[in-house]
Amino acid sequence: DSDNQETKVVTVGQFRIGLCHGHQLVPWGDFQVIEMLRRKLNVDIMITGNTHKLETYEREGIYYINPGSITGAFTPLEPNVTPSFVLLDVQQAVVTIYIYKLINDEVKVEKTQYKKT
């Protein structure tokens, strides 16, 4: 039943993107657990969440994203959360990642690119 899926894979441009909330990955936010899921899904970009902690990084040709929490909601593991979200601009084999953070009531934007090899 597609309404109850734990994961989703979408193709945008030349990228396979894996999506997973992350509450079911234990321990939460653990790279090895996320990487096992990424391999199972066979994706170029892996997006997970649940920790409310913003993380974006490339490792061994794969891009990993945790967009954080758009409201800055705290968690028992992270009481001081910076509100954040991530926007992907996919153009064939290149994705531009815009990282938005709310710091001292001011929106800060960072930009990085990931190219499929």
N, C-alpha and C positions, 0 to 999 in steps of 0.2 A: 504494500500500500504506500504510494508516494507521499501521502500526507503525514506519514510517521517515519520518514527516512531519518537516520542518524547523520548521514553524510550526503553530499551532492557533488557531482562533477559537472562543470560547464566548460564549453569551449568558446573562447573569445579570441578572434584573430588566430594566431598559431599556438596559443597557449591553452593547455588543459589546466583548469583551476579547481582545486579541491576545497570544499567548504564543510566545516564542522564546528558546531557551537563550542565543544571542548569539555563540557561537564562530564562526559563519559570517558575522557582520557585521564587515566590515573597513573602517576600523580599529575595534577593539573599543570599545564604549561611545560611539561618535561620534554626536552628536545627528542630524546630517544623514542618516546611513545608517539610523539607527533610524526617523527620520521618513519616509524613502522606503518602508521596509517597512510602517510604520503606514498610510500612504496606500494602499499596495497591498492591505492587509488590510481597509481601511475600518473601523477600530475607534475607540472612544471612549477606551479605556484600553490602553496598550501596556506589556507586562511583558517585560523582557529581563534577561539576567544575564551570566554569564561573567567579568565584571571583578572580582567579589567586593566591589565598592564600592557601598554603600547610596546610592541616590538616589531621591527622590520629588519630583515637581514637576508643576505645571500650566503649559501653554504654549499659548496661542491656543485655549483651550477643550478641550484634550486633556490627559489625565493620563498621566504616564510613571512607571514604577516599575522599579527594579532593587533586588531585596530584599537584595542583598549576599550574605554567606556565613554560614549559621547556625553553622558551627564556627569561623569566623574564619580559615579557611585562607588562607595567603599566596599571592601570585602573583608572578611576576618583576617585574610592573609596580607592585605594591602589597604590600610586605612587612609592613606594619603594618595588618592588617585588623581592624576591630571586628566581633565576631560580631553578626549581625542577621537579622531576618526581618520580613515584612510580612503582616498579616492584613486582609482586606477584608470588611466587613459591608455587603452590598448590599441596599438596601430600595428597590425600584422605580427612581426617578430620582436617588437619593442614595446615595453610597457613603462609608462612614466607613473611613478608613485608619488602622490601628493599626500603629505602627512600634516594634518591640522591638529594643533594643540591650543588649548585655552590656558594662558599663563598670566596671572594677575589681571584678569578681565581683558586681556588682549589676545587676539588670534594670531598665532605664529604658524607659518607654513614652511615646510621643508619639502624639497623635491629630490628624487633620485630616479635613476633609470635601471631597468633590467632588460638585457637582450638575450633572446633565446639562442643557444649555441647548437 
